[in-house]
Amino acid sequence: MKPHTLKKTMTIPAIRSLIAAIIPLFLTVASYAQADPTRAWSLLKAGSEEKNSSLRLAAVRVLGLIPDDPNAVELAEKALNDPNALVRAAAATALGQMHASGADAALKQALKDKQLRVVMAAAHSLRLLNDPACYDAYYAILTGERKNDTSMIAQEMTILHDPKQLAEMGFNEGIGYVPFAGMGWEAVQTIMKDRKSGAAAKAALISALATDPDARTGKLLVAASQSDNWVLRVATLEAIAKRGDPSLLPNIKQRVADPKRQVRYTAAAAVIHLTDLANARAITRASVVISAPSAAEGDGEAQATSTVTQIPK
């Protein structure tokens, strides 16, 4: 039917009948729109309280899909106390995915969990929230030692006394942290072959420690760059490059001659980046020294010397 024909056939009574039919439809849709979220929350709440831990896990895991919602945060924080470690880990992960900035305290408390997967999930979420407490956890898990007495990591956490727990962490626990896909199928095969050593988890921890400002972590990364596992060497060199600390440059130059080509490429990129940073900082310091006398007009050489001694190394 053509548009102009429709105009002719739609009489006023017909239009009124159409409107009368549409209004109830809109009201029904509006009713469902209001009812559906209520039913959905009831469903998730009931799921998080199921006796079956697999069902609780399924309900808690999807909370990360609901950002900026206090109800989701409340359910996830409650699930951090679940008797099942998998559910607690899912809750910690969800809080990070929804970027629940107000959940820092609850996540830090989760760092004291005795189960590694829960601590790792909490640490990763804290990292997403830009909370430096995550680095203490990564360091402790990777080395088996706490950084200091103020660390949130519990002294009695199993991993500190039983490193085998790290080796038991599989490929799935590490894949979310390290971009293995970008390293190719060969990297995936290497990780799977080295599964007993916990290579996937170690690579994840190394990657996460890239931005830890603690000097001890820099030394730890240098040591890890000597690993027998080439994927770990790549992960470490990437972390050192992202760290942006030129003082580590002398310790990685030899990796440019690494027997594994992927490692050589990564080392080359890291050397170039850190060298650029070192040169840029040297130019900045030189500029400050040169401009110091002109900035101190009338104060003479003594003022210029004073300015130079304040330049950070």
Secondary structure, DSSP 8 states (H G I E B T S, - for coil): --HHHHHHH--HHHHHHHHHHHHHHHHHHHHHHHHHHHHHHHHHHHHHT-SSHHHHHHHHHGGGG-TT-HHHHHHHHHHTT-SSHHHHHHHHHHHHHTT-GGGHHHHHHHTT-SSHHHHHHHHHHHHHTT-THHHHHHHHHHHSS-SSTT-SS-TT-HHHH-THHHHH--HHHHHTTS-GGGG-HHHHHHHHHTGGGTHHHHHHHHHHGGG---HHHHHHHHHHTT-SSHHHHHHHHHHHHHHT-GGGHHHHGGGGG-SSHHHHHHHHHHHHHHHHHHHHHHHHHHHHHHHHHHHTTTTHHHHHHHHHHTS--
